[in-house]
Amino acid sequence: MAYTKTSYVCLPCRASYKQPYGSGTDARRCPRCAGTLIHAGSAFAAPPRRDAAAWRTLTLLLNAGIRFHKSCCGGPGYRPRTRHEVRERTLYARRSGEPLERALLHPEVPWERTITG
């Protein structure tokens, strides 16, 4: 029986590893630094290691609980790609009261809902 592989990420090393998805409770360790790997999901595609801005954005997303799992339609859906997009959605979440995890998944920021007057 073939095991499904999924991506695990080490943020300090800027590295991604495909590993079998197991039900074990032990934390996965980075082979480079022995730090804890974060489960990013099976639809994750790592940015180039030298792209510091992309890794900063990825760090914000993973720390906010956003993962890259496949859906029935084939992809994980919209994810912000730049810090500017993350900042816009963070500001929207603060003003509207919507949880950050949900606000980060909006393809377009629905500003008209936050305007009062």
C-alpha positions in Angstrom: 0.0 0.0 0.0 1.4 3.4 -1.0 1.5 6.2 1.5 0.4 9.7 0.7 3.2 12.2 1.0 2.8 15.7 2.3 5.0 18.7 2.8 6.7 19.6 6.0 8.6 23.0 6.3 11.5 24.2 8.4 11.2 28.0 8.5 14.7 28.8 9.9 16.4 26.7 7.2 13.9 27.7 4.4 13.5 24.1 3.5 10.6 21.8 2.6 10.5 18.1 2.8 8.0 15.6 1.4 7.3 12.9 3.9 4.7 10.2 4.4 1.7 11.5 6.3 1.6 9.4 9.5 -0.7 9.3 12.5 2.3 9.3 14.9 2.3 11.9 17.6 6.0 12.5 17.6 7.2 15.8 16.2 9.1 15.7 12.9 12.6 17.1 13.0 14.5 19.0 10.3 17.5 17.0 9.0 19.6 20.2 8.8 19.0 22.0 12.2 17.0 19.4 14.2 14.2 22.0 14.7 10.5 21.1 14.6 9.0 20.8 11.1 5.6 22.4 10.4 3.0 20.5 8.4 2.2 22.7 5.4 -0.1 20.3 3.5 0.0 18.2 0.3 -0.6 21.1 -2.1 2.3 23.2 -0.8 5.0 24.5 -3.2 8.0 26.0 -1.5 9.4 29.3 -2.7 13.1 29.5 -3.7 15.4 29.5 -0.6 16.9 32.9 -1.6 13.5 34.6 -1.8 13.4 36.1 1.7 10.2 38.1 1.2 8.3 34.9 0.1 9.6 33.1 3.2 8.5 35.9 5.5 5.0 35.8 4.0 5.0 32.0 4.3 6.0 32.3 8.0 3.1 34.6 8.7 0.7 32.3 7.0 1.9 29.1 8.7 2.0 30.8 12.1 -1.6 32.0 11.6 -2.6 28.4 11.0 -3.1 28.6 7.3 -2.2 25.3 5.5 -2.0 24.2 1.9 -4.3 21.2 1.7 -5.8 19.9 -1.6 -9.6 20.4 -2.0 -12.0 18.5 -4.1 -11.4 21.0 -6.9 -7.6 20.3 -7.0 -6.0 23.1 -5.0 -5.8 24.8 -1.7 -7.6 28.0 -2.8 -6.3 31.5 -2.5 -3.3 32.3 -0.3 -1.6 35.7 0.0 1.8 35.8 -1.8 3.2 39.1 -0.7 3.6 41.0 2.6 1.4 43.8 1.2 -1.5 41.3 0.7 -1.0 40.0 4.2 -1.0 43.5 5.6 -4.2 44.4 3.8 -6.0 41.4 5.1 -4.6 41.8 8.7 -5.9 45.4 8.7 -9.3 44.2 7.4 -9.4 41.6 10.2 -8.7 44.2 12.9 -11.3 46.6 11.6 -14.0 44.1 10.9 -13.5 41.7 13.8 -13.2 38.7 11.5 -10.7 36.1 12.6 -7.3 36.5 11.0 -7.3 32.9 9.7 -10.4 33.6 7.7 -9.4 37.1 6.5 -6.1 35.8 5.1 -8.1 33.5 2.8 -10.1 36.3 1.0 -9.0 36.7 -2.7 -10.1 40.3 -2.5 -10.4 42.4 0.6 -14.1 43.2 1.2 -13.5 46.8 2.4 -17.1 48.0 1.9 -18.2 45.9 4.9 -15.9 47.8 7.2 -17.1 51.3 6.2 -19.5 52.6 8.7 -21.5 55.7 8.2 
